């Protein structure tokens, strides 16, 4: 009777074996979750899921005297805001963007600003002889311009899912372009998201200002 009360009719040895089986099953169930988490870390490091986090919906300006890019890709995508975002307006919480993916980037005299309603959060870096550097950089933009753009070995009209220059695969069937190298002078972008595996900003300065970039 004592054994039955403690183990529900099982011997201690049988209960112990069943416990070990349950632990092994729990460990096996944890493998896919761990694999997914590891894959997301790798994809983030590659800049492949720039638009997968919920954007704030507040655009910010990025400007630079010069952009030097090694390994360049560009294609269209949709960025999504958090549910019920106050910045959604009549957009449905989605913004159509152009994703620019760069394997290695250098930006001379970088300026970034975001309007906070009457004032700007203003960031500068790379303006004292050492440019800003980034690896696996992606920017999600609604506007992009410059005084001049020079491409090496550009391919226009390719399927974004087949791109290889920056190590990022775009959506299947989406029009895009890629090039070995790109230089843009007097760069100016309106962005909704930026990601990078590494971002180094020499002479960083962050402040509030009455003017944006």
C-alpha positions in Angstrom: 0.0 0.0 0.0 2.8 2.4 0.8 4.4 1.9 -2.7 1.0 2.4 -4.3 0.4 5.7 -2.4 3.8 7.1 -3.3 4.1 6.1 -7.0 0.5 5.7 -8.2 0.8 1.9 -8.5 4.4 1.9 -10.0 7.6 0.6 -8.5 10.2 3.3 -7.7 12.5 1.9 -10.5 9.7 2.2 -13.1 8.8 5.7 -12.0 12.5 6.8 -12.3 12.7 5.4 -15.8 9.6 7.3 -16.9 11.0 10.5 -15.4 14.2 10.1 -17.5 12.1 9.5 -20.6 10.1 12.7 -20.0 13.3 14.7 -19.5 14.7 13.4 -22.8 11.5 14.3 -24.6 11.6 17.8 -23.1 15.2 18.2 -24.2 14.3 17.1 -27.8 11.4 19.5 -27.9 13.8 22.3 -27.0 16.1 21.6 -29.9 14.0 23.3 -32.7 13.5 26.4 -30.6 17.3 26.6 -30.0 17.9 26.1 -33.7 15.5 28.8 -34.6 17.0 31.3 -32.1 20.5 30.5 -33.5 19.3 31.0 -37.1 17.7 34.4 -36.2 21.0 35.5 -34.6 22.9 34.6 -37.8 20.3 36.3 -40.1 20.4 39.4 -38.0 24.2 39.5 -38.1 24.0 39.1 -41.9 21.6 42.0 -42.1 19.0 39.7 -43.7 16.0 40.6 -41.6 16.3 44.4 -41.2 12.5 44.9 -41.6 11.5 42.1 -39.2 11.5 44.2 -36.0 8.6 46.6 -35.5 9.6 50.0 -36.7 8.5 53.1 -34.7 7.0 54.7 -37.8 9.1 57.9 -37.2 11.4 58.6 -40.2 14.9 59.9 -39.6 17.4 61.6 -41.9 20.8 60.2 -42.6 23.4 62.3 -44.5 27.1 61.9 -45.3 29.7 63.7 -47.4 30.6 60.3 -49.0 29.5 56.7 -48.9 32.0 54.0 -50.0 30.3 50.6 -50.3 31.8 47.1 -51.0 29.1 44.6 -52.0 25.8 46.4 -52.7 22.2 45.2 -53.1 18.9 47.1 -53.3 15.3 45.9 -53.5 11.8 46.7 -52.3 10.2 45.5 -49.0 7.5 46.3 -46.5 8.2 47.5 -42.9 5.7 47.0 -40.2 4.9 49.1 -37.1 3.8 47.7 -33.8 0.1 47.0 -33.5 -2.0 50.1 -32.7 1.1 52.4 -33.2 0.1 56.1 -32.9 2.3 56.8 -35.9 0.4 54.5 -38.2 -2.0 57.2 -39.5 -3.8 55.9 -42.6 -0.9 53.6 -43.6 -2.3 50.5 -41.9 0.9 50.3 -40.0 3.0 49.5 -43.1 5.6 51.5 -45.0 6.9 50.6 -48.5 10.7 50.9 -48.4 13.7 50.4 -50.5 16.2 48.1 -48.7 19.9 48.9 -49.4 22.2 46.1 -48.2 26.0 46.7 -48.0 28.7 44.2 -47.0 31.2 46.8 -45.9 30.5 50.6 -45.7 32.4 53.7 -44.9 30.6 57.0 -44.4 32.5 60.3 -44.2 31.0 63.0 -42.0 27.8 61.1 -41.0 24.8 63.1 -39.7 21.6 61.5 -38.4 18.6 63.3 -37.0 15.0 62.6 -36.0 12.3 65.1 -35.4 10.8 65.0 -31.9 8.2 67.8 -32.5 9.9 71.1 -32.1 13.4 69.7 -31.5 15.7 67.2 -33.1 17.8 64.3 -31.8 21.0 65.0 -33.7 24.0 62.6 -34.1 27.3 63.2 -35.9 30.4 61.0 -36.3 33.2 60.3 -38.7 34.0 64.0 -39.3 37.6 64.2 -37.9 39.5 62.3 -40.6 38.3 58.8 -39.6 35.1 57.7 -41.3 32.2 55.7 -39.8 32.5 52.1 -40.7 29.9 49.3 -40.8 29.6 45.7 -41.8 26.5 43.9 -43.0 24.7 47.3 -43.1 21.0 47.6 -44.2 18.9 50.7 -44.5 15.2 50.8 -45.1 14.5 54.1 -47.0 11.6 56.0 -48.6 14.0 58.5 -50.2 17.6 58.2 -51.2 19.7 60.8 -53.2 23.2 62.1 -53.8 25.2 64.5 -55.9 26.7 61.5 -57.9 26.6 57.7 -57.7 29.2 55.5 -59.3 28.6 51.7 -59.6 31.1 48.9 -60.4 29.6 45.9 -62.3 26.0 46.8 -61.7 23.2 44.4 -62.5 19.7 46.0 -62.8 16.4 44.1 -62.9 17.5 40.9 -61.1 15.3 38.8 -58.8 16.2 39.9 -55.3 16.1 36.3 -54.0 19.1 35.4 -56.2 21.4 38.3 -55.1 24.9 37.5 -53.7 26.9 40.7 -53.6 26.0 41.7 -50.0 25.1 38.3 -48.6 21.4 39.2 -48.3 18.5 37.4 -50.1 15.6 39.6 -50.9 12.0 38.5 -51.5 11.3 36.1 -54.4 10.1 37.8 -57.5 11.0 41.3 -56.4 12.8 43.6 -58.8 16.2 44.8 -57.6 19.8 45.7 -58.4 23.3 44.8 -57.2 26.8 45.9 -57.8 30.4 45.0 -56.7 31.0 48.6 -55.4 29.2 51.9 -55.0 30.3 55.4 -54.2 27.8 58.2 -53.5 28.8 61.8 -52.8 26.5 64.1 -50.7 24.4 61.2 -49.6 21.0 61.9 -48.1 18.4 59.3 -47.0 15.0 59.3 -45.3 15.0 56.0 -43.4 12.7 54.0 -41.2 15.2 51.3 -40.1 18.9 50.6 -40.0 20.7 47.5 -38.9 24.4 46.4 -38.9 26.4 43.5 -37.6 29.0 46.1 -36.5 28.8 49.9 -36.5 31.9 52.0 -35.5 31.4 55.7 -35.0 34.6 57.8 -34.4 34.1 61.2 -32.7 30.5 60.4 -31.9 28.4 63.4 -30.7 24.7 63.1 -29.7 22.7 66.1 -28.7 19.4 67.9 -29.0 19.3 70.6 -31.7 16.9 73.1 -33.2 17.9 71.9 -36.7 18.1 68.5 -38.4 20.7 67.2 -40.8 
